[in-house]
Amino acid sequence: MRRKPLFAASPSSFLPSRRALLVAGAVMAAGASLPGFPLAAGAAPGTRRIPSSGEAVPAVGLGTWITFNVGNDPLLLERSARVMEAFFAGGGRVIDSSPMYGSSQATLGYGFDRLGRPEGLFAADKVWTSSQREGPAQMARSRRAWKVPRFSLMQVHNLRGWEAHLPMLLEKKAAGEIGYVGITTSEGRRHGLFEEIMARETLDAVQVTYNPLDREVEERILPLAAERGTAVIVNRPFRQGALTRRLEGEKLPDFAAEIGASSWAQLILKFILAHPAVTVVIPATTRPEHASENMAASGGPLPDAAMRERISAAIGGL
Ligand SMILES: NC(=O)c1ccc[n+]([C@@H]2O[C@H](COP(=O)([O-])OP(=O)(O)OC[C@H]3O[C@@H](n4cnc5c(N)ncnc54)[C@H](OP(=O)(O)O)[C@@H]3O)[C@@H](O)[C@H]2O)c1
């Protein structure tokens, strides 16, 4: 089954349909007022600036681990393309993947073939090998799988081989072959070493786990990122779905309406985005309607400090 693509499938042009423009417009309009929220000067609602460059990026991105590892199954490939379509229609641009994620990179390539690449696509990938020699070849393979001319951000996945890869990545950045350099971890792993690297190296971005129940990064990593001018990408916002599954069927607290959150997923994303050090959160999904719902969370008001505690307590208590 081939559905009509939402965007013209041309690698160099990006022609959003009337529907896409309407959806994106609604998302942006919803974010028109953010009382008290410290948006960087000039950043449009629903976007954040990368501190090292000032480039604005949409604050909700798309993860691909497991959800996009669909092999050659035509139905699942098409489903993934529909997720990308909904994500782009909602104004999404930041996509995160890794050579560790099975066929996810090739699934993205399939989606770009079907939909075209949106203007301003922010392609974030990772180098994931302990071999210094293998790093550049792996990155070249990843780029071919994604079918993109260049990665916006290249991260050292889980710090694997970081001593060897970081100088190589910084050289590639200086040569204009990649846009930004970063490191990742998740679920609190190796935070001590992570922090040391953050303090010592010049990094554009770090990627860590953060959500209303996993808040360790609030202690040192998020403040350090703010101090060092490092962008923060948040992974596992829903604990790989364990959190959203646990909350399914539970009544949303009445205060959620005050910040325009109509689901637990939106409440969690708004909790994350309200931390001033956070640049982008990258939920993963297999469902187009969830991609739209997640994108819409970046619009409208965000919780203040007191409401963030209420969100965390409400979720922790269930
Ligand atoms: N070390 C690292 O570098 C590292 C580690 C972990 C993750 N990551 C990155 O972070 C991304 C996100 O983390 P994750 O994949 O672990 O999972 P996650 O985003 O925490 O959770 C994904 C799950 O949430 C569900 N979900 C998404 N939107 C929803 C919504 N609106 N309502 C209800 N359920 C929803 C999805 O189910 P449905 O399919 O039903 O929507 C899916 O099962 C990864 O994909 C990857 O790109 C990086």
The ligand as a Gaussian input file, in Angstrom:
#p B3LYP/6-31G(d) Opt

LIG

0 1
 N       22.312000       5.907000      25.616000
 C       21.604000       6.474000      24.673000
 O       22.137000       7.179000      23.845000
 C       20.128000       6.258000      24.635000
 C       19.535000       5.355000      25.516000
 C       18.160000       5.207000      25.478000
 C       17.389000       5.912000      24.549000
 N       18.002000       6.764000      23.681000
 C       17.215000       7.551000      22.701000
 O       16.047000       8.057000      23.367000
 C       14.878000       7.659000      22.644000
 C       13.675000       7.546000      23.572000
 O       13.873000       6.574000      24.587000
 P       13.158000       5.124000      24.545000
 O       13.113000       4.644000      23.138000
 O       13.844000       4.291000      25.551000
 O       11.692000       5.284000      24.996000
 P       10.639000       6.376000      25.496000
 O       10.587000       7.490000      24.523000
 O       10.888000       6.646000      26.933000
 O        9.321000       5.484000      25.394000
 C        8.866000       4.962000      24.181000
 C        7.543000       4.292000      24.444000
 O        6.604000       5.273000      24.852000
 C        5.366000       5.075000      24.224000
 N        4.806000       6.385000      23.867000
 C        5.351000       7.360000      23.105000
 N        4.528000       8.419000      23.010000
 C        3.419000       8.101000      23.727000
 C        2.212000       8.764000      23.985000
 N        1.969000      10.005000      23.529000
 N        1.275000       8.138000      24.756000
 C        1.493000       6.887000      25.242000
 N        2.638000       6.199000      25.015000
 C        3.590000       6.802000      24.256000
 C        5.676000       4.307000      22.972000
 O        4.611000       3.421000      22.700000
 P        3.787000       3.579000      21.301000
 O        4.679000       2.996000      20.269000
 O        2.538000       2.807000      21.558000
 O        3.550000       5.045000      21.116000
 C        6.950000       3.562000      23.287000
 O        6.659000       2.260000      23.726000
 C       15.323000       6.345000      21.999000
 O       14.433000       5.929000      20.992000
 C       16.706000       6.716000      21.534000
 O       16.644000       7.475000      20.338000
 C       19.360000       6.969000      23.732000

